[in-house]
C-alpha cells in the first residue's frame, strides 16, 4: 500500500489553441460529415510524400495576405500511446492558383499534377514556395498554426492549391491524423496524394485522388496566433497550482489568470508576462493561494501588444476533499495495474475502505 495526498480531481486540458478571429476556417462540413484521415496533408507512415488540395475562393472569403495556415490534428495513430509531439523534419509548402474545382481522371499522374512545374491542364501558371522547414505537431484535438516564411498575397477570386511535400526521409509510429471534410456529395475529388519509402515519388507515377479535403485555416498578417499546448491545474499544499505551455507565440504581451466558483462570474487572480514572439515551446505557472473547499474554475486570458485578447477553454480544480487517503490499487479501465506517477489516461483508484474513484490524468 502507499499513502499519497490526493485531490478529488486533477483537471487536464489537452492542446487547444486560442481562437483566431482573422482566419478563414474551412472545416464546416458543407459537402459531408467531418472525419479523420492520415493520408494528407502529411502522412508519417512513409519516408516521403506529396499532397495537393484545392480550396475554393468562396470558402477563403476574399483577398488577404496569408501569413499563417493551420491544420486540425484529430488524434495520433491508433494503437500507440503517443499523444505528441511528432515532428516532420523537412516540410515544403507551395501555393498556386487554379481554374479547376477538382482533380479529374486526366490529371491523375504525378508527372502532371504533383508540382512538376507549370501545367495548363491544371490551370496553374506559377507556384510559390511559402514554407520550408520542420513542423512539430504537439497533441491531438487542436489546430496547428504554421507561420509562413513568405506571406502570400491571395487575390480573393481564384481557387487555391496547397501542395505539401514531406522530405523527412524516415517514418515512425504515432503520426498525426488530420481532420477533413468530405467533398463526395459534389463529386469533386479536391485532394490527391502520393507517399513512398526510400525516395520522393517520381514524376510519371500515379497519385491517388480523394474526396478527403483536410480542414485548414488561412490567417492574414494581422493575426497573432498563440498555440496553447496545454492548460492544467491541481490542488497542492493548501493552494491550487496552475501550469500551461505554449508551442509558439506572436505578439503575446501577457496572460491573465481568472477564477470563478460558478463558471459565470470571473475574478482576476494573477498576471504573467508573455514572451512576445517565440517559435519554441515555453512553460508558465501560477499558484493560487486564496482557495476555499469548493470547485474552482480557471481560464486564461491572453492579450496581444495591441490590446486584442482571446480566452482559453475552462478547467476546474476540486478543493472539496483534502483528506489523506490510503490507496490499495490503481488500474486502467481494463483493470490492469498501473503506476499512478507516470500513467496518462483514465485511472481507477481503489481505497482500503472499499470506495473507488475515477480520474483523468
Secondary structure by P-SEA (a helix, b strand, c coil): ccccccccbbbbbccccccccccccccccccbbbbbbcccccccccccbbbbbbbbcccccccccccbbbbbbccccccccccccccccbbbbbbbcccccccccccccccccccccccccccccccccccbbbbbbccccbbbbbbbcccccccccbbbbbbbbbcccccccbbbbbbbbbccccccccccccccccccccccbbbbbcccccbbbbbccccbbbbbccccccccccbbbbbbcccccccccbbbbbbbccccbbbbcccccccccccbbbbbbcccccccccbbbbbbbbbcccccccccbbbbbbcccccccccccccccccccccccccccbbbbbccccccccccc
